[in-house]
Structures are given as C-alpha cells and as structure tokens.
Amino acid sequence: MKNVGRTSLVDVVIDQLRREITSGRWPVGEKIPPESSLVGTLGVSRLSVREAVRALVHAGLLATRQGDGTYVTASDETSVALTRLLADVADRDVEEVRQGLDLVAARLAARRRTPADLEELRAIAARRQLHYEAEELKEFVEADIAFHLCVARAGHNPLLLDLYTTLSTALRDTILADDMRHSTTDAHQDLLEAIEAGDPVAADAAAQAILAV
C-alpha cells in the first residue's frame, strides 16, 4: 500500500483497503492489520481508518470480531450483494436462472477453452463418474457442481463466473438434499466432447439435454 497523504478523503482510504482485499493480498479469512498499523502505513488519521473499515464491514467485505480484530469475509462486493438478494429468493427462481447460465457457459466454453481448461474438465468428469458409480451422493454432487463451475470458468467471462459461482453456492444444500437425477453421464460426456471439439452448437445441445433430466 502507498501513503495516501493527510489531505485524502475517507473514500480514498476505502479504495486502498478494498484494493488489498480484491487483489488477494488480504485473502478471505485473514485478519487485517490493526488500526494503529494502518494509520502508520496510510498516513491518515485513526478516525479515517475507522470510518473506512466501518464502510467495508457494511459492504460485507470485512467483519469485526469483538476482542479479536477485523477479518476479510469476502473479496467481491457484487457477490456479497447478490448473496444477500438470494436470501429472499425462492430456490426455484435461483435454479431457473442458473440453468440459463448453463447454456451460455457451454457455448462460451466451446469457443474459448484452453488446454488447461480441458485438462481440468477431464479430471473432474472422471472424478464425478467414479463417485456416481460408487453411489457416493455428497461427493458426486460436489464433483457435479465443480464440473459445471469449470465449464463456466472455461468461458473466460468473469461476470458469468461470478454469477454462476454465487448461484451454485446458494443452491448447494438444495442439490445435496436431492437424489442423483443429475447423473446424466452420457449428456455430460457429450458436453465435454463438444467443448473439446470447439463446437458451441453441440455444446448447447448437450447442456439442454442435461437440463431436460
């Protein structure tokens, strides 16, 4: 962090602290430096630091633990806001939106996947299949979620990935409580092969077949 100068406003301090969080220098779960340390590093008043921290607590990026300190709780304010919104939304509505993102993710992944994306997709698909054959529901669902998140990541659209990740997290308990109806092994294999072939039309068709189950 750089010294922001004594005449800077509180929102500049907020921006500096936010940058430490979003850059990953202060990862989620980590305790941030104490107030006295931030005052010295930033060259601002204790009151300015206190107000900046309070603002980021309100935004959901930080949480203060009485007698312990302040910890990073999230790295993206958009995800925090969406998570708060989803708390009052029916699971069915969340699932319908997530399914729409599945189709977009499949098409983008077919166009933009990298060799590293394909390697990760193959590994997760194999793990998913093993858990399915062993009838290990929890492990299977986790692998299924990981597979679809990997497809979204292979689309290389940060906004899509953030939305998909947040929606999948919101639905995790619901999916775990379900049976193995999402075990469309053939359709998932078709999706993987379409992405490997770089065929967005086939990827779209495979994604629709998965959603039709």
N, C-alpha and C positions, 0 to 999 in steps of 0.2 A: 504494500500500500504506500501511496505517496502522501506527503504532508499537503493538506488542502488549504492551509492558510487560515489565519484567525478571523478574517472577514467573510469566510464562506458561510452559506446558509445551511440549515439543518438538512435540507434535501440533498445537498452535496455529500454530506456525511452518510445519509441513507444510501446514496448511489455507490459510495465507496464500500460500505458494508455489504450491500447487495452483490457487488461485483466479486467480493471474496467468496460468497456463497455460490453464485451461479457458475463461477469459474472452476469450482471444485476444490479450491484451496482450503475452504472450510466445508468439509463433506457433511452430509446428513448424519446426525447422531453425535457430531463432535461438539465439544464445549468451546465457545468462542473466548478470546482473550478477555480478561477482566476489564471493567470500566477504566480503571487507572491506566492500564496498558494502552487502551485505545485512545485515551486522551493524549498520552505522550506521542503515540505513533502518528495520529492525525493532526495534532497541533491545534485542537479545538477545546472548547470548554467542556467540563463534565456534564453540564446541562444539555449541550448539543448532542453529545454521545447518548445520553439517557433518552432524549426525545427520539433520536434515530432508532435506537434499539426498540423503543416502545412501538414505533411505527411498523417495524418489521415483525414484531410479535403480532400486532393486529393483522398484518398481511398474511400471517401463517408461516413465515419462513423461520422464525425463531420462537422459542418457548422458554420462559423464565421459571426455574425451579427454586423455590424458596430455600435459602440457606445453602444452595449448591452452585448456582450460576445460570448462564443462559446457553441454550443448546440450539443447534441447527435442526429444524424439523422437516424442512422441505427446500428444494432448490429452484422451484418454479412456481411463481405466483399464479400463473394461469391454471396449473394443475390443482393448486390449493382451492382456487375459486370454483373450478369445475367439480371438485370433490365435495365441496360444501353444497353446491347446487344439487348434486346427485343424491344427497342425503334425503331430499324431499321428493325424489322422482321414483316412480314405480319401476321395479326390476324389468317388467315387460318393455317399457319405453326405452330403458337403457339397452336392453338386448337388441331391440329393433334398430337402434342407431348403430350399435357395434356391428351388426350384421351388414349394414350398408357400408361401413368402413372396410369390412372384409373384402367386398368386391373391388373397391378402389385399391386396396393394398395389393390384392392379387395381380391386378393389371399393371400397377406400377412396378411391382417386384419383377415381373416378367421382362419389363423394359430396362430396368436399372440394376438388377442384381449383379454382384461382383463374385469372383471366385471364392472369396472368403465367406460371403453370404451363403453360397451354395454348400460349402463345406459344413457350415453351422446348421443349415436346414437339414442336410442328410443325417447328421449326427442326432439331431433332436427327433427326426422322424423315426430313426431306428430305436431310440430310447422309448418313444411313445408306443411303438409296436410291441416292444418287449413287455412293457407294463400292461398293455391290453391283453396279451396272451397269458400273462400271469394273473389276470383279473385283480390287479392292484389299483383300485379305483382312485385313491388320492394321488398316487404317483402318476397314474395315467392322465388325470385331469391337469396336473401341473405341467406335464410334458406337452399336452394338447395346447394349453394356454401359451407355453413357451414357443411352440411351433408357429402359432398364429402371430405372436409378437415378433418372431423372427421374420415372417413374411412381411409384416408392416415395416420392420427395420430395413429390409431389403429394398423397399420402395424409396428410401432415401428422401423422405419428406418429413422433416422434424415435427411439423404441426400434426400431421396424420399420426405419427408415432406417439406423440404426447397424448392425443385424444384417445387413441386405441389403448394405450397403457392404462390410462385413468379409468376408462370404461371397463376394461378387463378386470382391474383390481376391484372395482365396485361390484362386479358380478361373481367374484371368486367363490364366495360362500354359497351362492345360489347354485353355481355349477358343481361344486363339490357335493352338494346335497342331492344332485340329480343322479340318474343312472348312467350307463355307458352308451347312451344313444348317440353321442358324438363320435362313435367309433367307426366312422365311415372310412375304413382303411383304404379301400380302392380309390375313393374320391380324393383323399389326402395324397395318395401316391400320384394320382393324375395331376393334382395341383403342383406337386414337387417337380414332376417331369415337364409340365408346361412352363414353369419358371426356369428350369434348366435349359429348355429349348428356346427361351426368349419369346414365347408365344402368348401375348396378352389375351387373345380371343379364347384360346384353350384354357388359360388360367381363370378367366372369368367364368367359363362353363363349369370348371371343376369347383370353383368357390360356390357357385349356385347349387351344385349337386350336394355339397357339404351342408349348406343351409337348408336344403329341402328335407333333410332327415328329421 
